[in-house]
Amino acid sequence: MTGPKSRLPGTHVIGHAPCFGDPDFAVADDRWKTGQELVAICEPVLYVCGGCLYRAACIRQVLPAKSGFTGICGGRIWLNGEIVHALPEADSSELPRPVIRKSCGTAAGSRAHRRAVEQQCPRCQPFYRPGPNPLEDEDQEVAQQLELPEVP
């Protein structure tokens, strides 16, 4: 591998990755206002991650969940550290390994893995339910406040 080594063990800046240095993979905040606009901007270039050998290394390097990353990383579109869209071939094994917690083996343990955007541990896999997509909240209309008539 070429490129300077990062401070994180087992990660490198991958100079041979097809996205390396491309600004379309870390979208500037002024180019979008909603998560749906972000996906519309990122989806046309997401295909570049399709055959990339560095998807897991990319996630280890960027740490999108911990850093609150917004853009494309590891074959997924991230919004503030949450996955909002992914390639069909994106594999959960590319995500960081699970941290074993006291809550593992329960639905709460499974949710903790999902919030940390990491793999599910074997004890939590039976409890896994996909979480809500943060983009779905954008479609809901803002509730209007009703005014009560004045009572004489």
Backbone as JSON, one array per atom type, in Angstrom:
{
  "sequence": "MTGPKSRLPGTHVIGHAPCFGDPDFAVADDRWKTGQELVAICEPVLYVCGGCLYRAACIRQVLPAKSGFTGICGGRIWLNGEIVHALPEADSSELPRPVIRKSCGTAAGSRAHRRAVEQQCPRCQPFYRPGPNPLEDEDQEVAQQLELPEVP",
  "N": [[0.84, -1.18, 0.0], [0.4, 2.24, -0.65], [1.05, 5.65, 0.32], [0.82, 7.84, 3.17], [1.07, 6.53, 6.49], [-1.55, 6.33, 8.85], [-2.37, 7.49, 12.18], [-3.81, 5.56, 13.39], [-3.7, 2.18, 14.28], [-3.35, -0.39, 11.85], [-4.61, 0.89, 9.77], [-4.54, 2.79, 6.76], [-3.95, 5.57, 4.62], [-5.4, 5.23, 1.63], [-4.0, 5.47, -1.3], [-4.48, 4.3, -3.73], [-7.14, 3.77, -3.94], [-10.16, 4.2, -5.76], [-11.61, 6.52, -5.15], [-9.95, 8.25, -3.84], [-9.04, 11.42, -2.8], [-11.14, 12.65, -4.13], [-13.5, 15.16, -4.12], [-16.26, 14.73, -4.2], [-16.91, 12.69, -2.52], [-16.88, 13.49, 0.09], [-19.07, 15.5, 0.86], [-19.59, 18.95, 0.62], [-21.15, 21.0, 3.09], [-22.68, 23.14, 2.12], [-23.78, 22.31, -0.23], [-26.1, 20.85, 0.01], [-29.29, 20.59, 1.64], [-31.11, 18.9, 2.87], [-31.28, 15.47, 4.0], [-32.18, 13.88, 1.93], [-31.47, 15.34, -0.32], [-28.72, 15.14, -0.03], [-28.34, 12.36, -0.49], [-29.2, 12.31, -3.16], [-27.14, 13.75, -4.36], [-24.9, 12.18, -3.76], [-25.46, 9.54, -4.6], [-25.05, 9.15, -7.46], [-22.24, 8.8, -7.63], [-21.69, 6.73, -5.97], [-21.46, 4.2, -7.04], [-18.78, 3.81, -7.58], [-17.67, 2.66, -5.36], [-18.46, 0.08, -5.62], [-16.88, -2.18, -6.66], [-14.69, -1.87, -5.1], [-11.79, -2.68, -3.28], [-11.15, -1.65, -0.86], [-13.16, -1.0, 0.94], [-13.76, -1.8, 3.66], [-11.38, -1.01, 4.9], [-11.54, 1.7, 4.43], [-13.71, 2.46, 6.06], [-12.58, 1.83, 8.55], [-10.54, 3.72, 8.55], [-11.81, 6.29, 8.3], [-13.73, 6.25, 10.3], [-16.62, 6.77, 10.43], [-19.0, 6.68, 12.05], [-18.16, 7.41, 14.63], [-16.98, 9.87, 14.15], [-19.0, 11.42, 13.17], [-19.34, 11.66, 10.44], [-20.26, 12.9, 7.19], [-21.15, 11.96, 4.04], [-19.7, 9.85, 1.49], [-18.55, 6.68, 2.33], [-16.93, 3.65, 2.4], [-18.75, 2.29, 0.69], [-21.2, 3.2, 1.44], [-23.65, 5.73, 2.15], [-23.36, 8.27, 4.41], [-24.85, 10.17, 7.01], [-24.22, 12.48, 9.3], [-22.84, 10.48, 10.74], [-24.52, 8.28, 10.58], [-25.78, 5.55, 8.7], [-27.46, 6.11, 5.75], [-27.98, 5.22, 3.26], [-27.01, 2.5, 1.17], [-24.83, 0.51, -0.9], [-26.16, -2.3, -2.67], [-24.51, -4.54, -2.47], [-23.04, -4.03, -0.2], [-21.56, -5.17, 2.72], [-22.19, -6.29, 6.01], [-20.01, -7.24, 7.36], [-17.97, -5.55, 6.77], [-18.16, -3.46, 8.48], [-17.06, -2.08, 11.67], [-15.82, -4.41, 14.14], [-17.9, -5.99, 16.63], [-18.44, -4.48, 19.83], [-18.36, -6.03, 22.89], [-20.88, -5.98, 25.22], [-22.53, -5.56, 28.43], [-25.22, -5.72, 27.9], [-25.45, -7.42, 25.77], [-26.97, -10.06, 23.92], [-29.55, -9.39, 24.19], [-32.42, -7.44, 23.12], [-31.82, -4.78, 23.6], [-29.04, -4.83, 23.56], [-28.59, -5.44, 20.88], [-29.62, -3.1, 19.71], [-27.73, -1.31, 20.7], [-25.41, -2.06, 19.3], [-26.27, -1.4, 16.74], [-26.63, 1.4, 16.98], [-23.97, 2.13, 17.37], [-23.0, 1.59, 14.92], [-21.82, -0.9, 14.14], [-20.84, -4.36, 13.67], [-23.21, -6.94, 14.47], [-22.99, -8.84, 17.44], [-22.66, -12.43, 17.92], [-24.47, -13.23, 19.95], [-26.38, -11.22, 19.9], [-27.51, -11.25, 17.38], [-30.0, -12.72, 16.96], [-31.83, -10.84, 17.86], [-31.75, -8.71, 16.2], [-33.12, -5.97, 14.52], [-33.72, -3.94, 11.78], [-32.97, -0.49, 12.06], [-34.73, 2.69, 12.17], [-34.65, 4.71, 9.23], [-32.96, 7.72, 9.1], [-33.72, 9.52, 7.16], [-36.38, 9.17, 6.65], [-37.82, 10.63, 8.5], [-37.76, 13.19, 7.48], [-39.79, 13.47, 5.64], [-42.15, 13.81, 6.98], [-44.73, 16.04, 7.75], [-44.66, 19.19, 9.42], [-46.36, 19.54, 12.43], [-49.27, 21.49, 12.83], [-50.11, 24.16, 14.98], [-53.07, 24.35, 16.75], [-55.5, 26.81, 17.37], [-57.4, 27.65, 20.15], [-60.78, 28.67, 20.48], [-61.73, 31.79, 21.93], [-63.15, 31.91, 25.15], [-66.11, 33.3, 26.33]],
  "CA": [[0.0, 0.0, 0.0], [1.15, 3.49, -0.67], [0.43, 6.73, 1.08], [1.31, 7.92, 4.54], [0.32, 5.77, 7.48], [-2.28, 7.16, 9.8], [-2.02, 7.21, 13.57], [-4.59, 4.43, 13.85], [-3.06, 0.94, 13.84], [-4.09, -1.21, 10.89], [-5.27, 1.7, 8.75], [-3.65, 3.57, 5.89], [-4.61, 6.37, 3.6], [-5.28, 4.38, 0.46], [-3.81, 6.28, -2.49], [-4.93, 3.58, -4.93], [-8.61, 3.66, -3.96], [-10.66, 5.05, -6.85], [-12.19, 7.76, -4.65], [-8.95, 9.02, -3.1], [-8.9, 12.82, -3.18], [-12.31, 13.14, -4.87], [-14.35, 15.92, -3.19], [-17.65, 14.27, -4.23], [-17.13, 11.67, -1.51], [-17.1, 14.22, 1.34], [-19.86, 16.57, 0.27], [-19.62, 20.2, 1.38], [-22.46, 21.27, 3.69], [-23.46, 24.13, 1.38], [-24.33, 21.72, -1.46], [-27.35, 20.15, 0.3], [-30.02, 21.08, 2.82], [-31.79, 17.77, 3.51], [-30.64, 14.19, 3.77], [-32.57, 13.38, 0.62], [-30.61, 16.04, -1.29], [-27.4, 14.53, 0.11], [-28.37, 11.08, -1.21], [-29.28, 12.61, -4.6], [-25.81, 14.18, -4.8], [-23.92, 11.11, -3.58], [-25.81, 8.27, -5.26], [-24.42, 8.94, -8.77], [-20.83, 8.39, -7.54], [-21.59, 5.6, -5.04], [-21.09, 3.0, -7.8], [-17.32, 3.68, -7.55], [-17.36, 1.77, -4.25], [-18.98, -1.25, -5.92], [-15.84, -3.2, -6.73], [-13.5, -1.4, -4.36], [-11.23, -3.62, -2.3], [-10.77, -0.92, 0.34], [-14.34, -0.5, 1.67], [-13.61, -2.0, 5.1], [-10.27, -0.14, 5.32], [-12.07, 3.06, 4.38], [-14.51, 2.66, 7.27], [-11.63, 1.86, 9.68], [-9.77, 4.96, 8.48], [-12.64, 7.48, 8.5], [-14.55, 6.09, 11.52], [-17.75, 7.69, 10.2], [-19.97, 6.74, 13.15], [-17.58, 8.14, 15.76], [-16.63, 11.25, 13.77], [-20.17, 12.14, 12.67], [-19.03, 11.91, 9.04], [-21.33, 13.02, 6.2], [-20.61, 11.73, 2.7], [-19.59, 8.46, 1.08], [-17.45, 5.95, 2.94], [-17.1, 2.2, 2.49], [-19.92, 1.81, -0.04], [-22.41, 3.66, 2.13], [-23.82, 7.17, 2.31], [-23.48, 8.56, 5.83], [-25.34, 11.48, 7.4], [-23.9, 12.68, 10.72], [-22.41, 9.23, 11.35], [-25.52, 7.22, 10.43], [-25.93, 5.07, 7.33], [-28.78, 6.44, 5.21], [-28.13, 4.49, 1.99], [-25.84, 1.64, 0.96], [-24.82, -0.35, -2.08], [-26.76, -3.6, -2.37], [-23.48, -5.52, -2.11], [-22.35, -3.64, 1.04], [-21.65, -6.3, 3.64], [-22.03, -5.85, 7.39], [-18.68, -7.63, 7.86], [-17.06, -4.43, 6.53], [-18.3, -2.54, 9.6], [-16.19, -2.45, 12.79], [-16.21, -5.58, 14.93], [-18.76, -5.57, 17.75], [-17.95, -4.34, 21.2], [-19.2, -6.87, 23.75], [-21.43, -5.18, 26.32], [-23.36, -6.32, 29.37], [-26.56, -5.89, 27.35], [-25.44, -8.35, 24.63], [-27.9, -11.18, 24.07], [-30.88, -8.82, 24.38], [-32.79, -6.45, 22.1], [-31.08, -3.55, 23.92], [-27.68, -5.04, 23.06], [-28.65, -5.31, 19.42], [-29.77, -1.67, 19.41], [-26.45, -0.64, 21.0], [-24.54, -2.34, 18.15], [-26.78, -0.62, 15.59], [-26.31, 2.82, 17.22], [-22.53, 2.29, 17.21], [-22.74, 1.23, 13.52], [-20.85, -1.98, 14.15], [-21.45, -5.66, 13.44], [-23.93, -7.54, 15.59], [-22.29, -10.0, 17.99], [-23.51, -13.63, 17.74], [-25.56, -13.29, 20.94], [-27.39, -10.21, 19.59], [-28.07, -11.44, 16.05], [-31.44, -13.07, 16.94], [-32.64, -9.69, 18.25], [-31.52, -7.6, 15.26], [-34.2, -5.37, 13.71], [-33.19, -2.71, 11.18], [-33.43, 0.74, 12.69], [-35.37, 3.64, 11.26], [-33.77, 5.51, 8.4], [-33.16, 9.12, 9.5], [-34.31, 10.3, 6.07], [-37.83, 9.02, 6.66], [-38.38, 11.7, 9.33], [-37.82, 14.43, 6.71], [-41.02, 13.52, 4.85], [-43.3, 14.13, 7.81], [-45.03, 17.47, 7.82], [-44.63, 19.78, 10.75], [-47.71, 19.67, 12.97], [-49.7, 22.88, 13.01], [-50.7, 24.44, 16.28], [-54.46, 24.79, 16.66], [-55.84, 27.84, 18.34], [-58.7, 27.46, 20.76], [-61.56, 29.91, 20.48], [-61.83, 32.46, 23.22], [-64.37, 31.62, 25.89], [-66.6, 34.55, 26.93]],
  "C": [[0.88, 1.23, 0.0], [0.42, 4.52, 0.14], [0.93, 6.71, 2.51], [0.44, 7.1, 5.48], [-0.39, 6.73, 8.43], [-1.81, 6.81, 11.21], [-2.79, 6.02, 14.12], [-3.93, 3.14, 13.39], [-3.96, 0.18, 12.87], [-4.83, -0.41, 9.84], [-4.23, 2.49, 7.98], [-4.5, 4.46, 5.0], [-4.36, 5.64, 2.29], [-5.2, 5.25, -0.79], [-4.29, 5.61, -3.76], [-6.44, 3.42, -4.99], [-9.15, 4.62, -5.01], [-11.22, 6.39, -6.4], [-11.17, 8.71, -4.05], [-8.81, 10.44, -3.65], [-10.08, 13.41, -3.92], [-13.26, 13.87, -3.92], [-15.82, 15.48, -3.2], [-17.94, 13.22, -3.17], [-17.26, 12.25, -0.11], [-17.77, 15.53, 0.94], [-19.89, 17.79, 1.18], [-21.04, 20.49, 1.86], [-23.31, 22.23, 2.87], [-24.04, 23.58, 0.08], [-25.66, 21.01, -1.22], [-27.97, 20.71, 1.56], [-30.7, 19.95, 3.58], [-31.0, 16.5, 3.22], [-30.97, 13.61, 2.4], [-31.76, 14.07, -0.49], [-29.2, 15.47, -1.24], [-27.33, 13.21, -0.67], [-28.42, 11.33, -2.72], [-27.93, 13.05, -5.16], [-24.83, 13.0, -4.79], [-24.21, 9.85, -4.4], [-25.16, 8.09, -6.63], [-22.95, 8.52, -8.71], [-20.63, 7.19, -6.62], [-21.13, 4.33, -5.75], [-19.58, 2.76, -7.78], [-16.91, 2.71, -6.45], [-17.72, 0.31, -4.56], [-17.93, -2.34, -5.93], [-14.61, -2.86, -5.94], [-13.07, -2.42, -3.31], [-10.98, -2.98, -0.95], [-11.97, -0.46, 1.18], [-14.18, -0.64, 3.18], [-12.49, -1.11, 5.64], [-10.71, 1.31, 5.36], [-12.85, 3.38, 5.66], [-13.6, 2.71, 8.5], [-10.85, 3.17, 9.71], [-10.61, 6.18, 8.88], [-13.39, 7.44, 9.83], [-15.79, 6.97, 11.45], [-18.74, 7.78, 11.36], [-19.43, 7.58, 14.31], [-17.31, 9.6, 15.42], [-17.84, 12.06, 13.3], [-20.03, 12.51, 11.2], [-20.3, 12.02, 8.19], [-20.68, 12.93, 4.84], [-20.58, 10.25, 2.4], [-18.36, 7.84, 1.73], [-17.8, 4.47, 2.95], [-18.35, 1.68, 1.79], [-21.24, 2.2, 0.58], [-22.45, 5.19, 2.12], [-24.15, 7.41, 3.77], [-23.99, 9.98, 6.02], [-25.14, 11.61, 8.9], [-23.59, 11.36, 11.43], [-23.4, 8.09, 11.28], [-25.62, 6.84, 8.96], [-27.35, 5.39, 6.87], [-29.04, 5.73, 3.88], [-26.87, 3.66, 1.79], [-25.97, 0.91, -0.37], [-25.49, -1.67, -1.73], [-25.73, -4.63, -1.93], [-22.69, -5.13, -0.86], [-22.62, -4.72, 2.08], [-21.4, -5.81, 5.07], [-20.67, -6.25, 7.96], [-17.65, -6.54, 7.61], [-17.11, -3.4, 7.65], [-17.36, -2.98, 10.73], [-16.73, -3.65, 13.55], [-17.01, -5.13, 16.14], [-18.0, -5.44, 19.06], [-18.9, -5.16, 22.07], [-19.58, -6.05, 24.99], [-22.22, -6.08, 27.27], [-24.74, -6.61, 28.78], [-26.6, -6.88, 26.18], [-26.32, -9.57, 24.95], [-29.32, -10.71, 24.32], [-31.17, -7.86, 23.22], [-32.04, -5.14, 22.34], [-29.64, -3.66, 23.44], [-27.6, -4.89, 21.56], [-28.77, -3.85, 19.01], [-28.47, -0.91, 19.66], [-25.46, -0.86, 19.86], [-24.97, -1.47, 16.96], [-26.46, 0.86, 15.76], [-24.83, 3.1, 17.02], [-22.08, 2.0, 15.77], [-21.58, 0.23, 13.48], [-21.59, -3.28, 13.87], [-22.24, -6.08, 14.67], [-23.09, -8.7, 16.12], [-23.21, -11.22, 17.84], [-24.67, -13.7, 18.72], [-26.69, -12.32, 20.61], [-28.08, -10.43, 18.24], [-29.55, -11.84, 16.05], [-32.36, -11.89, 17.24], [-32.55, -8.54, 17.26], [-32.79, -7.24, 14.51], [-33.61, -4.12, 13.09], [-33.8, -1.48, 11.84], [-34.1, 1.65, 11.68], [-34.32, 4.41, 10.46], [-34.0, 6.97, 8.75], [-33.79, 9.97, 8.4], [-35.82, 10.22, 6.07], [-38.5, 10.1, 7.49], [-38.55, 13.0, 8.55], [-39.13, 14.58, 5.95], [-42.23, 13.95, 5.67], [-43.49, 15.64, 7.9], [-44.98, 17.95, 9.26], [-46.08, 19.98, 11.22], [-48.05, 21.14, 13.18], [-50.35, 23.02, 14.38], [-52.13, 24.95, 16.06], [-54.72, 25.82, 17.74], [-57.25, 27.57, 18.86], [-59.48, 28.78, 20.7], [-61.61, 30.48, 21.88], [-63.17, 32.16, 23.86], [-64.83, 32.9, 26.55], [-66.77, 34.49, 28.41]]
}
